[in-house]
Amino acid sequence: MEISTERLILRDFIETDYPFYYALETHPHIDNKSSERVMIKLNMTKEGILRQSRKLHNEWVDMLIYSYLDSNLNK
């Protein structure tokens, strides 16, 4: 399986700047489909939804949870 350029850049960034990294977690807004596509392209795992976890424009909004584990680096 060929590794995408984006995943190679992520792997290089993590290995260079965060050598003791074990898990990376992101929280994109639930309606931000562009960010979600990036997470999917990087082969991150969708863990779930954080309900009403962030206040945006005086309104509590849901956020997604995506993770990337050390074991994902060489896949």
C-alpha positions in Angstrom: 0.0 0.0 0.0 1.4 3.4 -1.0 1.6 6.1 1.7 0.2 9.4 0.7 2.4 12.5 0.7 0.3 14.0 3.5 0.9 11.0 5.7 4.6 11.1 5.0 4.7 14.8 6.0 2.8 14.0 9.2 5.1 11.1 10.0 8.2 13.3 9.4 6.8 16.1 11.5 5.9 13.8 14.4 9.2 11.9 14.3 11.3 15.1 14.1 9.5 17.5 16.4 7.8 15.1 18.8 10.0 12.0 19.3 8.2 10.9 22.4 4.8 11.1 20.8 2.3 8.4 21.4 -1.1 9.8 20.5 -2.2 12.8 18.5 -5.8 14.0 19.0 -7.8 16.6 17.0 -11.2 18.2 17.6 -12.6 19.6 14.3 -16.0 21.3 14.4 -18.7 18.8 13.5 -19.8 20.8 10.5 -16.3 21.4 9.1 -16.3 18.8 6.3 -13.0 20.1 4.9 -11.2 19.4 8.2 -12.8 16.0 8.4 -11.6 15.1 4.9 -8.0 16.0 6.0 -8.4 13.7 9.0 -9.6 10.9 6.8 -6.8 11.4 4.3 -4.3 11.2 7.1 -5.8 7.9 8.1 -6.8 9.2 11.5 -9.4 7.2 13.5 -12.8 8.8 14.2 -13.3 8.2 17.9 -16.6 10.0 18.3 -18.4 13.2 19.1 -17.9 15.6 22.0 -21.3 17.0 22.5 -21.6 20.7 23.2 -18.0 20.8 24.2 -16.9 24.2 22.8 -18.5 27.6 22.8 -18.5 29.3 19.4 -20.3 32.6 18.8 -22.1 32.4 22.1 -23.4 28.9 21.3 -22.2 25.5 22.5 -21.3 23.3 19.5 -20.4 19.7 19.0 -16.8 18.7 18.0 -15.5 15.5 16.5 -12.7 13.5 18.0 -10.0 12.1 15.7 -6.9 10.3 16.9 -3.6 9.1 15.4 -1.5 6.6 17.4 2.2 5.9 17.3 1.3 2.5 15.8 -0.3 4.3 12.8 3.0 5.9 11.7 4.4 3.1 9.7 1.1 1.8 8.2 
